[in-house]
Amino acid sequence: MTEEDIHAAALQYVRKVSGFRAPAAHNREVFDQAVAAVAAATAALLAGLEVRGTH
């Protein structure tokens, strides 16, 4: 999964939860911060997962 994939997924999540496809100017900063936080959490999750072989 690329950084672009992670960012796109984070953006989709924040849009879904907030109910805004594109936030108003006065909400842009908090919206962008939320996208960055979700992307960072997702990247940390993927980096920390241990994938074992299938049986």
ABEGO torsion letter per residue (X at the ends): XBAAAAAAAAAAAAAAAAGBABBBAAAAAAAAAAAAAAAAAAAAAAAABBBBBBX
